[in-house]
Amino acid sequence: MSPSVQATDWVNKYGDILYNYTLKRVSDKGLAEDLVQDTFLSAWKNRDTYKSEASEKTWLFAICKNKIIDHYRKKSTSNVQYAEVDTSSNFFDETEHWKREDQPNEWGINYHQPVETKEFYGILDFCKKKLQEMQQSVFVMKYMDDLSAEEICKVLNISSSNYWVLIHRAKLQLRKCLELNWINS
Amino acid sequence: MSLLNISCKKATYLISKKEQGKISLFDRLTLWLHLGICSLCKRFEKQTGFIIKQAKHTHTEEKLSEEAKERISKVLDSSY
């Protein structure tokens, strides 16, 4: 990174893509802005040490990913006892079978065909943000960022059984939310 | 046979373990038996499989507001 580079040029060039990336992984816009700002600030302070082996964009994304993971980590330490609660009992009756109102209904779509409408992604984003924080962290790290279960447990400082409960719960919630907002609307 | 009978709650939990390749042979068998007779859990498996495949696509484009850009630029300049 050349020291002569202007901060404004940098923010204009990479601000939107970093923000877009971050917003998909955290629950609100203010937080996403803060994380993007932190990313730029770290990068800015270290721009003399940046070697052009990786592209500037790759370098910024690496910093940004770490900021997001740090955020999940901090959040998890303040939330551990909350995450332990297995609230998936909502979806099942006392014999652990589906409650009528929570049963998966037929969606009438081809499950192998990707859906690429703006409407669908809007609803998926909305539903992801409705997840409890720990469920959201686990879901994003696993299914958007491809981290292993072991890595996720380490970052969030949770047990393996806790991880599976969070994954289970996140899927139950997301599925229901999509059915209500996308299929039934 | 009751040992091989699992509930829908257990089955939906095991579906994720199977999907991530972390299921024991015994659990795999009980899940397979359950999915053979339970259309709701079978549907759950299909739908959640669809959701996670979709999760990686990111189509909506959100932009950082001009105010935020300006603020961040200022923060960077003042830290120089």
Chai-1 contact restraints between the chains, C-beta under 6 A:
chainA,res_idxA,chainB,res_idxB,connection_type,confidence,min_distance_angstrom,max_distance_angstrom,comment,restraint_id
A,A7,B,S73,contact,1.0,0.0,6.0,A-B,restraint_1
A,A7,B,L76,contact,1.0,0.0,6.0,A-B,restraint_2
A,A7,B,D77,contact,1.0,0.0,6.0,A-B,restraint_3
A,T8,B,S73,contact,1.0,0.0,6.0,A-B,restraint_4
A,V11,B,K69,contact,1.0,0.0,6.0,A-B,restraint_5
A,V11,B,I72,contact,1.0,0.0,6.0,A-B,restraint_6
A,V11,B,S73,contact,1.0,0.0,6.0,A-B,restraint_7
A,G15,B,L64,contact,1.0,0.0,6.0,A-B,restraint_8
A,G15,B,K69,contact,1.0,0.0,6.0,A-B,restraint_9
A,D16,B,K63,contact,1.0,0.0,6.0,A-B,restraint_10
A,D16,B,L64,contact,1.0,0.0,6.0,A-B,restraint_11
A,Y19,B,L64,contact,1.0,0.0,6.0,A-B,restraint_12
A,N20,B,E61,contact,1.0,0.0,6.0,A-B,restraint_13
A,N20,B,E62,contact,1.0,0.0,6.0,A-B,restraint_14
A,L23,B,E62,contact,1.0,0.0,6.0,A-B,restraint_15
A,K24,B,T58,contact,1.0,0.0,6.0,A-B,restraint_16
A,E33,B,A68,contact,1.0,0.0,6.0,A-B,restraint_17
A,Q37,B,I72,contact,1.0,0.0,6.0,A-B,restraint_18
A,F40,B,I72,contact,1.0,0.0,6.0,A-B,restraint_19
A,F40,B,L76,contact,1.0,0.0,6.0,A-B,restraint_20
A,W44,B,L76,contact,1.0,0.0,6.0,A-B,restraint_21
A,F92,B,K9,contact,1.0,0.0,6.0,A-B,restraint_22
A,E96,B,S7,contact,1.0,0.0,6.0,A-B,restraint_23
A,E96,B,K9,contact,1.0,0.0,6.0,A-B,restraint_24
A,H97,B,C8,contact,1.0,0.0,6.0,A-B,restraint_25
A,W98,B,C8,contact,1.0,0.0,6.0,A-B,restraint_26
A,W98,B,L40,contact,1.0,0.0,6.0,A-B,restraint_27
A,Q103,B,L40,contact,1.0,0.0,6.0,A-B,restraint_28
A,P104,B,L40,contact,1.0,0.0,6.0,A-B,restraint_29
A,P104,B,R43,contact,1.0,0.0,6.0,A-B,restraint_30
A,P104,B,F44,contact,1.0,0.0,6.0,A-B,restraint_31
A,P104,B,Q47,contact,1.0,0.0,6.0,A-B,restraint_32
A,Y111,B,K46,contact,1.0,0.0,6.0,A-B,restraint_33
A,Y111,B,F50,contact,1.0,0.0,6.0,A-B,restraint_34
A,Y121,B,H59,contact,1.0,0.0,6.0,A-B,restraint_35
A,Y121,B,T60,contact,1.0,0.0,6.0,A-B,restraint_36
A,Y143,B,I52,contact,1.0,0.0,6.0,A-B,restraint_37
A,Y143,B,A55,contact,1.0,0.0,6.0,A-B,restraint_38
A,M144,B,A55,contact,1.0,0.0,6.0,A-B,restraint_39
A,I167,B,S16,contact,1.0,0.0,6.0,A-B,restraint_40
A,H168,B,Y13,contact,1.0,0.0,6.0,A-B,restraint_41
A,H168,B,S16,contact,1.0,0.0,6.0,A-B,restraint_42
A,K171,B,T48,contact,1.0,0.0,6.0,A-B,restraint_43
A,L174,B,I51,contact,1.0,0.0,6.0,A-B,restraint_44
A,R175,B,Q47,contact,1.0,0.0,6.0,A-B,restraint_45
A,R175,B,T48,contact,1.0,0.0,6.0,A-B,restraint_46
